[in-house]
Amino acid sequence: MPRKPQRPCQHPGCPKLTSGLYCPEHQRQADYHYNHFQREPETNKRYGRAWKRIRDRYIKAHPLCEECQKQGRLTPAEEVHHILPLSHGGTNNTNNLMALCKPCHSRITVEMGDRWHER
């Protein structure tokens, strides 16, 4: 399947081409800025090193997006979603996790009202 053409990094003055919004160097800066200035401190505590290990293990066991598979598409999973969010009493148990591609994860997160809501 053909890929999308790469676009310039959205960081001002960066000429590098990327398939996301930022090149890897500026993506780290954008993540740092989000984690320190926009994300709530309690959320940072929940998503530490232990979560990264759980997420990597789950993605390895479930390499395809579970939502896309329900619709008959085979899309690589990029993110792990909590069915019941940690902020609402959910856990990191495998029965509360779901492997998703970025578009499915964004759609589900917006529908739940967890992220990108008015503050």
Sequence and secondary structure as in RCSB ss.txt:
>XXXX:A:sequence
MPRKPQRPCQHPGCPKLTSGLYCPEHQRQADYHYNHFQREPETNKRYGRAWKRIRDRYIKAHPLCEECQKQGRLT
PAEEVHHILPLSHGGTNNTNNLMALCKPCHSRITVEMGDRWHER
>XXXX:A:secstr
      EE SSTT   EESSSS HHHHHHHHHHIIIIIS HHHHHHSSHHHHHHHHHHHHH  B HHHHHTT   
B  EEEESS GGGT  S GGGEEEE HHHHHHHHHHHTSSS   
